Amino acid sequence: MYEPAPRHLRNLAFLWPAFAAAAASDIAAVVAKHFTDLAVGDGEPATPEPTWTTPQTIGLELPTVRLRDFTTDNESFPALLCAPFALHGATVSDLAVGHSLVAALRAAGLTSLFVTDWRSATATMRYRGIDDYLADLNVLVDCIGPPVDLIGLCQGGWMALIYAARFPDKTRKLVLAGAPIDIAAAASDLSAFATSSPTAMFHELVRLGDGIVPGRKVLKFWAPSVVSADDIGDVLQSDAATGSADFSRLEARFRDWYAWTLDLPGAYFLETVEKIYKRNELATGRFVALGQRIDLASIRSPLFLLAARDDELVAPAQLFATEHLVGTAPGQIAKVAAPCRHLGLFMGKRVLQDIWPRIGKWLSGPQRLAPRQIQMPAAPHHS
């Protein structure tokens, strides 16, 4: 069984808005060593944006987001995959052949499928907060034509949940995968770091970026300079042997994805730290979105919760606590604990083959009683 450790946390904290690097006891040393490097820059050329694996079109383009349209026909109910707006881009959902969540959902019958492709923030966007991105999400839903099924990945999960509570008539079914909803339900290395670190540290990070959290610099600040091939193999659950030609191609694809980062608005970043993590406002009923207090108990939509058993970023209990916060009938809530790490939920070959097709069929099926809990057997360690 994989046990989270600081090395794994540093190596795999790819999807979060840049505050997972070290155990709380190491924060002061890490900050002192790296803040200067963050301020002066690295002088390296920009990394090319990763390409998508599955053919698609742009359904709508806003300054902040592109609506990627993977629709092949209109036979299925429209589904919007809410990618996380964090350090890395939305191609987390479409990395490579055999490692594409988009492809897995389409093969399961979701032929009307869309993805939020959040764009890197510019200086003029530095004051944009969570409300602004919820408003953008609302525009995308209206473009598709509500109601839609929402599939929220990681940070996109809490955003999708807030949206479902704020606009209940526009959401039919809801899937949350690896999403931090109730921070108090259990601790993870990431939540412990975020809640115990002084708020001033995060404000200083924003100040050094002139109101923007710069993805390329933050990647160098928080993450390791080298991610091992074994770690990549574990996350992707690849059948190819490390060092083989097939694995080398997949590894290169992953590294291209990892090297390209998004800049985040400082306001959005700080609201995420303070409201979602430090004050746990979503779970405690204090979160206000677009002028309205969010009451998760008002959500009645069928709900599917997918957690990573060995998640180094989001403790499964932080997600599974959602079932006690929403108003969805117990028989309409499904839970799955997959034997993988965080990114394995979205890129892992076995999870994409074994679990996501069930979710796709659950989405395309009628609103009937859902299985209460499914457990996958443990998989052998990648070598």
C-alpha positions in Angstrom: 0.0 0.0 0.0 1.3 3.4 -0.9 1.9 5.7 2.1 2.0 9.4 1.4 5.3 11.0 2.3 6.9 14.5 1.8 8.7 13.3 -1.4 5.5 12.1 -2.9 3.7 15.2 -1.9 6.3 17.4 -3.6 6.4 15.2 -6.7 2.6 15.0 -7.2 1.2 18.3 -6.0 0.7 19.2 -9.6 -2.9 20.4 -9.6 -3.2 22.7 -6.7 -2.7 26.5 -6.6 0.8 26.3 -5.4 0.8 25.8 -1.7 1.9 22.2 -1.2 5.6 21.8 -0.8 6.7 20.7 2.7 5.5 19.6 6.0 4.4 22.5 8.3 7.6 22.2 10.3 9.7 22.9 7.2 7.7 26.0 6.0 10.0 28.7 7.3 13.1 27.2 5.8 11.4 26.6 2.4 10.0 30.1 2.3 13.3 31.7 3.3 15.2 29.8 0.7 12.9 30.2 -2.3 11.0 33.5 -2.0 14.0 35.4 -3.4 14.2 33.1 -6.4 10.5 33.6 -7.0 10.9 37.4 -7.0 13.9 37.6 -9.4 12.7 35.1 -11.9 14.3 32.2 -13.8 15.1 33.5 -17.3 14.0 30.3 -18.9 12.0 30.3 -22.2 8.3 29.7 -22.0 7.1 26.1 -22.4 4.7 25.2 -25.3 1.1 24.6 -24.3 0.3 20.9 -24.3 -1.7 19.5 -27.2 -5.0 17.7 -26.7 -5.3 14.0 -27.6 -8.9 13.8 -28.6 -10.3 15.9 -31.6 -12.5 18.7 -30.5 -13.7 22.2 -31.4 -14.0 25.4 -29.5 -17.7 25.9 -28.6 -17.1 29.3 -27.0 -14.1 31.4 -26.2 -13.9 34.0 -23.4 -10.8 35.9 -22.1 -10.7 33.5 -19.2 -11.8 30.2 -20.6 -12.3 28.1 -23.7 -15.2 25.7 -23.9 -13.8 22.6 -25.5 -16.5 20.7 -27.4 -15.9 16.9 -27.7 -19.5 16.2 -28.9 -20.0 13.5 -31.6 -23.8 13.5 -31.5 -26.6 14.7 -29.3 -27.8 11.3 -28.2 -26.6 11.7 -24.6 -27.4 14.3 -22.0 -24.9 17.1 -22.2 -22.1 16.8 -19.7 -19.6 19.5 -18.7 -16.2 18.4 -17.3 -15.1 21.1 -14.9 -11.3 21.0 -15.0 -9.4 22.5 -12.1 -8.2 26.1 -12.4 -4.9 25.6 -10.7 -1.2 25.2 -11.5 -1.6 22.9 -14.5 -4.0 22.9 -17.4 -7.1 21.1 -18.4 -5.3 18.5 -20.6 -5.1 16.6 -17.3 -8.4 15.2 -18.7 -7.0 14.2 -22.1 -3.3 13.4 -21.6 -2.7 10.6 -24.0 -4.2 7.5 -25.7 -5.2 5.1 -22.9 -4.9 7.9 -20.4 -7.7 10.2 -21.4 -10.7 10.8 -19.2 -12.5 12.4 -22.2 -12.0 9.3 -24.3 -13.2 7.0 -21.4 -16.4 9.0 -20.9 -17.1 9.2 -24.7 -16.6 5.4 -25.0 -19.1 5.0 -22.1 -21.8 6.8 -24.1 -21.3 10.5 -23.2 -21.4 11.7 -26.8 -22.3 15.3 -25.8 -19.2 16.2 -23.8 -17.6 19.6 -23.0 -14.5 20.6 -21.0 -13.6 23.9 -19.3 -10.2 24.9 -20.5 -9.2 27.8 -18.1 -6.8 30.3 -19.5 -3.7 31.7 -17.8 -4.4 35.0 -16.0 -3.0 38.2 -17.3 -2.2 41.3 -15.2 -5.6 42.8 -15.9 -7.2 39.7 -14.3 -5.4 39.9 -11.0 -8.5 41.1 -9.1 -10.8 38.3 -10.4 -12.1 36.1 -7.7 -14.1 32.9 -7.3 -17.4 34.8 -8.1 -16.0 35.8 -11.5 -15.1 32.3 -12.4 -18.5 31.0 -11.3 -20.1 33.6 -13.5 -17.9 32.4 -16.4 -19.0 28.8 -15.7 -22.6 30.0 -15.8 -22.0 31.4 -19.3 -20.6 28.1 -20.5 -23.6 26.2 -19.1 -26.0 28.6 -20.8 -24.0 28.1 -24.0 -24.4 24.3 -23.8 -28.0 24.6 -22.8 -29.1 23.7 -19.2 -29.6 21.5 -17.4 -26.3 19.7 -17.7 -24.4 17.0 -15.9 -21.4 18.4 -14.1 -18.2 16.4 -13.6 -15.8 18.3 -11.2 -12.2 17.3 -10.9 -10.2 18.4 -7.9 -10.7 22.2 -7.5 -13.2 22.0 -10.3 -15.1 19.8 -7.9 -15.8 22.4 -5.3 -16.5 24.9 -8.0 -19.1 22.5 -9.6 -20.6 21.8 -6.2 -21.0 25.6 -5.5 -22.5 26.0 -8.9 -25.0 23.2 -8.4 -26.2 24.8 -5.1 -26.3 28.3 -6.7 -28.1 27.2 -9.9 -29.9 24.0 -9.0 -32.2 24.1 -12.0 -29.2 24.1 -14.3 -27.7 20.9 -12.9 -29.1 17.4 -13.5 -26.4 15.0 -12.1 -23.2 15.8 -10.3 -19.9 13.9 -10.2 -17.1 15.0 -7.8 -13.6 13.4 -8.2 -10.8 14.1 -5.7 -12.4 17.3 -4.6 -11.8 18.9 -1.1 -15.2 19.8 0.2 -15.0 19.5 4.0 -11.5 20.2 5.2 -12.3 19.4 8.8 -13.4 15.9 8.0 -9.8 14.6 7.8 -6.3 16.0 7.4 -4.1 15.6 4.4 -0.5 16.9 4.0 -1.9 19.6 1.8 -4.7 20.8 4.0 -2.4 20.7 7.1 0.0 22.9 5.3 -2.6 25.3 4.0 -4.4 25.7 7.4 -1.3 26.0 9.5 0.7 28.4 7.3 0.3 32.1 8.1 -2.0 34.0 5.8 0.7 36.6 5.3 2.9 34.1 3.5 0.2 33.6 0.8 -0.2 37.4 0.5 3.5 37.8 0.1 3.4 35.2 -2.8 0.8 37.3 -4.5 2.7 40.5 -3.9 5.9 39.1 -5.4 3.9 38.3 -8.6 2.4 41.8 -8.8 -1.1 40.5 -8.1 -0.6 37.3 -10.1 0.5 33.8 -8.8 3.0 33.0 -11.6 2.8 29.3 -12.5 6.3 28.8 -14.0 8.0 30.4 -11.0 5.7 28.7 -8.5 6.5 25.3 -10.1 10.2 25.9 -9.5 9.4 27.2 -6.0 7.2 24.3 -4.7 7.9 21.3 -6.9 11.0 19.2 -7.4 13.3 19.9 -10.4 13.1 16.2 -11.3 10.0 13.9 -11.2 11.1 10.3 -11.4 9.9 7.9 -14.1 8.7 5.5 -11.3 6.5 8.2 -9.9 5.1 8.9 -13.3 4.5 5.2 -13.9 2.7 4.8 -10.6 0.4 7.7 -11.3 -0.4 6.7 -14.9 -0.7 3.0 -14.0 1.1 2.2 -17.3 1.5 -1.4 -18.4 4.7 -0.4 -20.3 8.0 -1.1 -18.5 9.9 1.9 -17.4 12.6 2.6 -20.0 10.7 1.0 -22.9 9.9 2.9 -26.0 6.2 3.0 -25.3 6.8 4.2 -21.7 9.3 6.8 -22.9 6.7 8.3 -25.2 4.1 8.4 -22.5 6.6 9.9 -20.0 7.5 12.6 -22.5 3.8 13.4 -22.9 3.4 13.7 -19.1 6.5 15.8 -18.7 5.2 18.2 -21.4 2.0 18.6 -19.4 3.8 19.0 -16.1 6.2 21.7 -17.5 3.4 24.0 -18.8 1.7 26.0 -16.1 -1.1 28.5 -15.6 -0.8 31.9 -13.9 -3.6 32.5 -11.3 -5.2 35.7 -10.3 -4.0 36.7 -6.8 -7.6 37.4 -5.6 -8.8 33.9 -6.7 -5.8 32.3 -5.1 -6.2 34.0 -1.8 -9.9 33.4 -1.7 -9.3 29.7 -2.3 -6.7 29.5 0.6 -8.8 31.5 3.0 -12.4 30.5 2.2 -12.0 26.9 1.2 -9.1 25.9 3.4 -8.6 28.1 6.4 -12.3 28.9 7.2 -13.9 25.8 5.6 -16.7 28.0 4.5 -18.3 25.6 2.0 -18.8 22.8 4.5 -19.9 25.1 7.3 -22.5 26.9 5.3 -20.8 30.3 5.3 -19.7 30.5 1.7 -21.4 33.3 -0.3 -21.4 32.9 -4.1 -22.7 35.6 -6.5 -24.6 37.3 -3.6 -26.2 34.2 -2.2 -25.2 32.0 0.8 -24.5 28.5 -0.4 -26.7 25.9 1.3 -25.4 22.5 0.2 -28.6 20.9 1.7 -30.5 22.5 -1.2 -28.8 20.2 -3.6 -31.1 17.3 -4.7 -29.2 16.1 -7.7 -28.0 12.5 -7.9 -24.4 12.5 -6.8 -21.4 10.3 -7.5 -18.3 10.7 -5.3 -14.9 9.3 -6.5 -11.9 9.5 -4.2 -8.4 8.2 -4.4 -7.6 5.9 -1.5 -4.0 7.0 -1.4 -4.6 10.6 -2.2 -1.7 12.8 -1.0 -3.6 16.0 -1.6 -7.2 15.4 -0.8 -8.1 13.0 2.1 -11.0 10.7 0.9 -13.0 11.8 3.9 -12.9 15.4 2.8 -14.8 14.4 -0.3 -17.0 11.7 1.2 -18.3 14.1 3.8 -20.3 15.7 1.0 -23.0 13.0 1.3 -23.9 14.3 4.7 -24.0 18.0 3.6 -26.2 17.7 0.5 -30.0 17.1 0.4 -29.7 14.3 -2.2 -31.5 11.2 -1.1 -29.1 8.5 0.2 -30.1 6.1 -2.5 -29.1 8.6 -5.1 -25.5 8.9 -3.9 -22.8 6.6 -5.1 -19.3 6.3 -3.6 -16.1 4.8 -5.0 -12.7 4.6 -3.4 -10.0 3.8 -6.0 -6.6 2.4 -5.1 -4.6 5.2 -6.6 -3.0 8.5 -5.9 -4.5 11.9 -6.7 -3.6 12.2 -10.4 -4.4 8.5 -10.9 -8.1 9.5 -10.7 -7.8 11.4 -14.0 -4.9 9.8 -15.8 -4.5 6.3 -14.4 -5.1 3.6 -16.9 -6.8 1.1 -14.6 -9.1 3.8 -13.1 -10.1 5.0 -16.6 -10.8 1.4 -17.7 -12.6 0.2 -14.6 -14.3 3.1 -12.8 -15.0 5.9 -15.2 -17.1 3.8 -17.6 -19.4 3.0 -14.7 -19.7 6.7 -14.0 -20.4 7.4 -17.7 -23.2 4.8 -17.7 -24.5 6.2 -14.4 -24.7 9.6 -16.0 -26.4 8.4 -19.1 -28.8 6.2 -17.2 -32.1 7.2 -15.5 -32.2 8.8 -12.1 -32.6 5.5 -10.2 -31.1 4.1 -7.0 -27.3 4.2 -7.1 -24.8 1.7 -5.5 -23.8 2.9 -2.1 -20.1 2.0 -2.3 -17.7 0.3 -4.7 -14.2 -0.8 -3.8 -11.6 -1.7 -6.4 -9.1 -4.4 -5.6 -5.6 -3.2 -4.9 -3.3 -3.1 -7.9 0.4 -4.2 -8.0 3.1 -1.5 -7.7 4.4 -0.3 -11.0 7.8 -1.4 -12.0 
